[in-house]
Amino acid sequence: MTVQQAPPAVRTEPASAHRPGLILAFLCLAGFMTFLDVSIVNVALPTIEEQLHISQTSLQYLVTTYGMLLGGFLVLAGRLADTFGRRRMLQTGLLLFAAASLAAGLAHNAALLITARGAQGLGAAFIATAALSLLTANFAEGPARNKALGAWGALSGIAAVAGVTLGGLLTDGPGWRWIFFVNVPIGLLGALVAPRIVAESRAAESRRSFDVAGAVTLTAGLIALIFSLGQTVDDSAVPAVRLYGGFALAAAFLAAFVVIELRAKDPLVPLGMFKRRSLSAANLAAVLLLGTCVTLFFFASLFMQQVLDYSPLKTGLAYVPLAVIVAVGAGISSQLVTKVAAKPVLLAGLALTATGMALLWQAPAHASYLTDLLPAFLITGLGLGTSFVPVQIAAFAGSRPEESGLAAGMINTAQEVGGALGLAVAATVAFRRVADLTSWAGGDPERVLQARTMVFHDAFLTGAAFAAAALAITLLLLPFTKAPGNA
């Protein structure tokens, strides 16, 4: 969900400069599809839970597994695209994404569906990096590229919200499996027509050294951490050896990742980059911002269906104002960052986001959409939209041109990993009291409703805490920097 400068490109075919609109539309559609699938599953979760008999505490893995594989392999996918050809890797990603989507739609149990979601995430990593690199390679630096990147950034931010709306329409229509099936013809058609639309390109100095070990250990460590966090929800039913062993395994993988990065000739994530205050603060803020965003979509979808008794279609439509206001916030933010530093714009966006999540925390069990949910959605959506652009700009501040691709990969990774980790933490906090609250409710319908509401309140409060923490980090650590070319 961010802008990226591609390394100097070498074309193997004539550029399609006379069709910039078609190139931009094609690449944005490819990126939009991958970002859409981060959230499109959320509204379908209660239906999937019922039909595949997945426990509520395990539902998060349908979201986090996708985000983990997408985030964990973004940088490596970018390096492969630079070396072997960006269009070739885009086609590879589209085919893998289509195949994984077909498998997800046909899945008949939780294990198969979660595995297919992971494969989708891996395909999405190739699509997102290759499409964005092709975009920067096909549009010259200056106004043309800025406009193209603005369109990409706006669509990727909107996709997260549009996903929940489309998810509701499909779940209440042809069924939840179609949230995956719709990707199949799009992916296949995209891979087929890519050579007719966009020229092949690769970096002028292609690397032949790939930090596969770094990508694998990072992703394995994060997956082990998320799985172990999920086990803490009902630790009485989980053997202590497995619970603490999971955390130990996660720590071992992440420690191995650090060692690999320190010793690698061409590391996946050069740890020295984090010495830059702006990049470090922006990445931390991005982790927390996307943690808030994914927590909102996951738990608001469950709240509306399991507490307010909304249908999937009504739930999806309830997100439409949120989608619109996110776009409005992104547009306002894009204009503001050309006139003022990114820091105050980001501070304003995060403050709005925290406020909106706090309002959801107060939503009663019999909440009215117009008076309880809509104001919270509008404030949160405006805050999210306003925050997306400046956090990306801050991540690039001070980066040399040859480092811009790496900076883009790092902020992309921070966002995807942040969404997955944030949801894992929020789910752990929210579901920790399920057993006690179920016992307290004693089967009484009104008490059951109140118990469910308290669970979701804990989740919304956790999301507000993420946004507040991002606000504090931005205030204390992020230096004042303007957008490139507007200083």
PAKOLZA-86693 format. One record per residue (C-alpha): residue in three letters; x negated, z, y negated. Coordinates in steps of 0.05 Angstrom, whole numbers. Example, Ala and Ser with C-alpha at 12.3 -4.5 7.8 and 13.67 -1.06 7.14 Angstrom:
PAKOLZA-86693
 resn     px     pz     py
  ALA   -246    156     90
  SER   -273    143     21
end
This chain:
PAKOLZA-86693
 resn     px     pz     py
  MET      0      0      0
  THR    -54    -15    -48
  VAL    -92    -69    -84
  GLN   -157    -96    -56
  GLN   -213   -140    -80
  ALA   -240   -185    -25
  PRO   -314   -195    -16
  PRO   -339   -263    -40
  ALA   -305   -315      3
  VAL   -328   -377     38
  ARG   -272   -427     51
  THR   -273   -471    112
  GLU   -216   -514     86
  PRO   -194   -539     18
  ALA   -159   -486    -23
  SER    -84   -492    -33
  ALA    -89   -478   -107
  HIS    -31   -526   -122
  ARG     16   -480    -83
  PRO      1   -410   -110
  GLY     74   -390   -107
  LEU     81   -408    -34
  ILE     16   -373    -16
  LEU     36   -310    -53
  ALA    106   -309    -21
  PHE     78   -319     49
  LEU     25   -265     43
  CYS     72   -215     10
  LEU    123   -227     65
  ALA     71   -212    118
  GLY     50   -148     83
  PHE    122   -128     69
  MET    138   -132    143
  THR     83    -83    162
  PHE    100    -33    107
  LEU    175    -39    122
  ASP    163    -16    193
  VAL    133     50    169
  SER    203     73    149
  ILE    254     26    182
  VAL    258     70    244
  ASN    279    133    206
  VAL    353    121    200
  ALA    357    101    273
  LEU    324    166    297
  PRO    387    205    314
  THR    414    145    354
  ILE    348    136    390
  GLU    345    211    404
  GLU    414    208    437
  GLN    405    144    477
  LEU    334    155    502
  HIS    341    231    507
  ILE    281    245    462
  SER    275    316    437
  GLN    282    324    362
  THR    212    354    356
  SER    184    291    390
  LEU    219    242    344
  GLN    163    248    294
  TYR    116    212    342
  LEU    156    148    332
  VAL    134    150    259
  THR     65    183    263
  THR     38    140    320
  TYR     51     77    280
  GLY     18    107    218
  MET    -42    133    256
  LEU    -60     67    289
  LEU    -48     30    224
  GLY    -89     78    182
  GLY   -144     88    233
  PHE   -161     15    242
  LEU   -150    -12    172
  VAL   -223    -13    151
  LEU   -248    -40    218
  ALA   -194    -95    216
  GLY   -218   -113    146
  ARG   -290   -120    169
  LEU   -269   -164    228
  ALA   -228   -208    181
  ASP   -287   -216    134
  THR   -331   -238    192
  PHE   -287   -279    238
  GLY   -239   -308    187
  ARG   -182   -275    149
  ARG   -129   -325    168
  ARG   -149   -320    242
  MET   -142   -245    240
  LEU    -76   -251    203
  GLN    -49   -295    259
  THR    -76   -247    311
  GLY    -42   -189    277
  LEU     24   -226    271
  LEU     24   -244    345
  LEU      6   -173    366
  PHE     59   -145    319
  ALA    112   -192    347
  ALA     94   -174    420
  ALA     94   -100    405
  SER    161   -105    369
  LEU    191   -140    430
  ALA    165    -85    475
  ALA    193    -31    428
  GLY    261    -64    428
  LEU    262    -67    504
  ALA    235      4    515
  HIS    278     47    559
  ASN    242    114    551
  ALA    204    153    498
  ALA    134    140    526
  LEU    143     64    525
  LEU    173     65    455
  ILE    118    109    426
  THR     65     65    459
  ALA     96      3    430
  ARG     99     35    362
  GLY     24     47    367
  ALA     12    -26    385
  GLN     55    -45    325
  GLY     10     -2    281
  LEU    -53    -36    307
  GLY    -23   -105    293
  ALA     -2    -82    224
  ALA    -74    -61    209
  PHE    -97   -133    220
  ILE    -39   -162    181
  ALA    -46   -117    120
  THR   -121   -124    111
  ALA   -124   -199    125
  ALA    -64   -216     81
  LEU    -91   -176     23
  SER   -160   -206     30
  LEU   -130   -276     31
  LEU    -91   -260    -31
  THR   -152   -240    -71
  ALA   -191   -300    -43
  ASN   -137   -349    -65
  PHE   -125   -322   -135
  ALA   -181   -323   -186
  GLU   -201   -257   -219
  GLY   -162   -247   -283
  PRO    -88   -254   -301
  ALA    -70   -295   -239
  ARG    -99   -244   -191
  ASN    -71   -186   -230
  LYS     -1   -215   -226
  ALA     -9   -229   -152
  LEU    -34   -159   -138
  GLY     23   -131   -180
  ALA     73   -168   -137
  TRP     39   -142    -74
  GLY     37    -71    -99
  ALA    109    -71   -121
  LEU    134   -101    -55
  SER     93    -53    -12
  GLY    120      7    -50
  ILE    192    -18    -46
  ALA    185    -34     28
  ALA    182     39     47
  VAL    250     51     16
  ALA    280    -16     35
  GLY    263      0    108
  VAL    311     58    112
  THR    367     16     82
  LEU    356    -42    129
  GLY    348      7    187
  GLY    418     34    173
  LEU    449    -35    170
  LEU    419    -57    236
  THR    431      9    273
  ASP    505      9    254
  GLY    510    -66    267
  PRO    477    -99    327
  GLY    442    -34    347
  TRP    377      4    337
  ARG    336    -43    381
  TRP    345    -98    329
  ILE    302    -60    279
  PHE    246    -84    325
  PHE    274   -150    350
  VAL    279   -178    279
  ASN    203   -176    274
  VAL    193   -223    334
  PRO    214   -289    303
  ILE    183   -271    236
  GLY    116   -255    268
  LEU    115   -317    312
  LEU    137   -363    256
  GLY     86   -333    209
  ALA     29   -343    258
  LEU     51   -415    269
  VAL     57   -437    196
  ALA     -3   -398    169
  PRO    -51   -458    175
  ARG     -3   -501    135
  ILE      2   -451     78
  VAL    -64   -415     68
  ALA   -136   -437     77
  GLU   -184   -401    122
  SER   -236   -357     87
  ARG   -289   -306    105
  ALA   -340   -265     68
  ALA   -402   -302     42
  GLU   -446   -252     79
  SER   -409   -236    143
  ARG   -426   -172    179
  ARG   -439   -173    254
  SER   -443    -97    259
  PHE   -376    -63    270
  ASP   -365     12    273
  VAL   -316     10    331
  ALA   -337     80    352
  GLY   -320    107    283
  ALA   -251     76    284
  VAL   -236    101    355
  THR   -260    173    343
  LEU   -224    178    276
  THR   -158    153    306
  ALA   -165    194    370
  GLY   -180    257    330
  LEU   -120    248    284
  ILE    -73    232    342
  ALA    -97    294    380
  LEU    -87    336    317
  ILE    -16    310    305
  PHE      3    319    378
  SER    -24    391    378
  LEU     13    407    314
  GLY     77    383    348
  GLN     64    430    407
  THR     62    491    361
  VAL    136    482    347
  ASP    152    515    413
  ASP     85    545    433
  SER    119    594    481
  ALA    135    535    527
  VAL     66    504    521
  PRO      7    531    561
  ALA    -44    563    515
  VAL   -100    522    547
  ARG    -64    457    529
  LEU    -46    480    459
  TYR   -115    505    438
  GLY   -149    452    480
  GLY   -113    399    439
  PHE   -138    428    374
  ALA   -209    434    403
  LEU   -206    361    426
  ALA   -183    339    356
  ALA   -240    378    324
  ALA   -290    348    373
  PHE   -267    277    358
  LEU   -268    287    283
  ALA   -336    320    286
  ALA   -361    261    327
  PHE   -333    215    274
  VAL   -373    250    219
  VAL   -437    246    260
  ILE   -425    172    275
  GLU   -413    156    202
  LEU   -476    193    181
  ARG   -519    155    232
  ALA   -486     86    233
  LYS   -523     28    202
  ASP   -458      0    174
  PRO   -409     59    176
  LEU   -334     52    175
  VAL   -329    102    118
  PRO   -394    116     81
  LEU   -387    190     67
  GLY   -430    184      5
  MET   -372    148    -30
  PHE   -336    215    -34
  LYS   -387    240    -84
  ARG   -348    200   -136
  ARG   -297    247   -166
  SER   -246    194   -182
  LEU   -246    164   -111
  SER   -244    232    -77
  ALA   -188    259   -121
  ALA   -148    194   -114
  ASN   -154    194    -38
  LEU   -134    268    -33
  ALA    -75    255    -79
  ALA    -55    194    -38
  VAL    -56    234     27
  LEU     -8    285     -4
  LEU     35    234    -40
  LEU     49    194     23
  GLY     59    259     61
  THR    115    273     12
  CYS    143    202     17
  VAL    146    199     93
  THR    173    270     97
  LEU    229    251     49
  PHE    251    190     89
  PHE    246    224    157
  PHE    284    287    141
  ALA    333    260     90
  SER    357    210    143
  LEU    367    267    193
  PHE    400    312    141
  MET    451    260    121
  GLN    470    243    193
  GLN    465    311    227
  VAL    489    356    171
  LEU    532    312    125
  ASP    557    270    184
  TYR    540    202    152
  SER    539    141    196
  PRO    473    101    200
  LEU    503     48    154
  LYS    525     99    102
  THR    456    132    107
  GLY    422     66     95
  LEU    466     49     35
  ALA    454    119      7
  TYR    381     98     -2
  VAL    397     37    -45
  PRO    392     74   -112
  LEU    326    104    -88
  ALA    299     34    -73
  VAL    320      9   -141
  ILE    290     68   -179
  VAL    224     63   -141
  ALA    219     -9   -166
  VAL    236     13   -236
  GLY    183     68   -234
  ALA    130     20   -208
  GLY    146    -29   -264
  ILE    142     25   -318
  SER     78     52   -288
  SER     46    -17   -285
  GLN     58    -25   -360
  LEU     36     45   -378
  VAL    -31     42   -342
  THR    -51    -17   -385
  LYS    -44     26   -447
  VAL    -63     97   -427
  ALA   -107    129   -375
  ALA    -83    130   -303
  LYS    -87    207   -300
  PRO    -28    225   -345
  VAL     16    171   -313
  LEU      0    199   -244
  LEU     13    270   -268
  ALA     81    251   -294
  GLY     99    215   -229
  LEU     78    273   -185
  ALA    115    323   -228
  LEU    179    282   -221
  THR    168    276   -146
  ALA    159    351   -137
  THR    221    364   -179
  GLY    264    317   -139
  MET    241    347    -72
  ALA    256    416    -99
  LEU    327    393   -115
  LEU    335    369    -43
  TRP    311    437    -20
  GLN    372    466    -56
  ALA    423    416    -27
  PRO    479    456      8
  ALA    506    444     77
  HIS    568    410     47
  ALA    528    371     -5
  SER    561    319    -49
  TYR    524    253    -53
  LEU    539    243   -127
  THR    522    313   -151
  ASP    470    338   -100
  LEU    435    279    -67
  LEU    436    223   -118
  PRO    402    262   -175
  ALA    348    285   -127
  PHE    338    214   -100
  LEU    334    185   -170
  ILE    283    236   -195
  THR    241    232   -131
  GLY    244    156   -129
  LEU    223    150   -202
  GLY    166    197   -188
  LEU    142    159   -126
  GLY    146     92   -161
  THR    109    118   -221
  SER     54    148   -177
  PHE     38     89   -132
  VAL      2     47   -184
  PRO    -43     98   -219
  VAL    -67    130   -154
  GLN    -91     61   -132
  ILE   -125     47   -199
  ALA   -160    114   -197
  ALA   -187     99   -127
  PHE   -223     37   -153
  ALA   -251     69   -216
  GLY   -327     65   -217
  SER   -332     21   -155
  ARG   -380    -38   -158
  PRO   -351   -106   -141
  GLU   -384   -107    -73
  GLU   -353    -39    -58
  SER   -282    -56    -77
  GLY   -261    -78     -7
  LEU   -287    -12     21
  ALA   -251     28    -34
  ALA   -187     -9    -17
  GLY   -195      6     57
  MET   -206     79     42
  ILE   -144     87     -3
  ASN   -102     48     48
  THR   -127     93    103
  ALA   -114    155     62
  GLN    -42    133     50
  GLU    -25    117    122
  VAL    -61    178    150
  GLY    -29    221     97
  GLY     40    198    115
  ALA     29    213    189
  LEU     -6    280    178
  GLY     44    301    125
  LEU    103    288    170
  ALA     68    326    227
  VAL     58    387    183
  ALA    128    384    154
  ALA    159    377    224
  THR    118    436    248
  VAL    142    479    190
  ALA    214    456    195
  PHE    224    460    270
  ARG    187    526    281
  ARG    251    566    272
  VAL    298    522    313
  ALA    302    569    373
  ASP    315    631    330
  LEU    367    595    287
  THR    402    567    348
  SER    407    637    376
  TRP    433    663    309
  ALA    486    608    305
  GLY    513    627    373
  GLY    552    562    379
  ASP    595    576    317
  PRO    605    508    283
  GLU    595    533    212
  ARG    533    573    231
  VAL    505    513    269
  LEU    513    472    205
  GLN    479    526    164
  ALA    422    531    215
  ARG    410    456    212
  THR    410    458    136
  MET    357    513    135
  VAL    313    471    180
  PHE    317    412    133
  HIS    308    457     72
  ASP    241    480    101
  ALA    221    406    107
  PHE    241    388     36
  LEU    204    449      9
  THR    142    428     48
  GLY    147    359     16
  ALA    153    390    -53
  ALA     91    431    -38
  PHE     53    368    -20
  ALA     72    337    -87
  ALA     54    400   -124
  ALA    -14    403    -89
  ALA    -27    330   -108
  LEU     -8    348   -180
  ALA    -59    405   -180
  ILE   -114    361   -151
  THR   -100    306   -202
  LEU   -100    356   -260
  LEU   -164    391   -239
  LEU   -207    337   -206
  LEU   -186    268   -230
  PRO   -225    243   -291
  PHE   -192    201   -345
  THR   -201    128   -326
  LYS   -164     65   -348
  ALA   -146      5   -308
  PRO   -203    -46   -300
  GLY   -205    -94   -358
  ASN   -162    -49   -402
  ALA   -213      2   -425
end
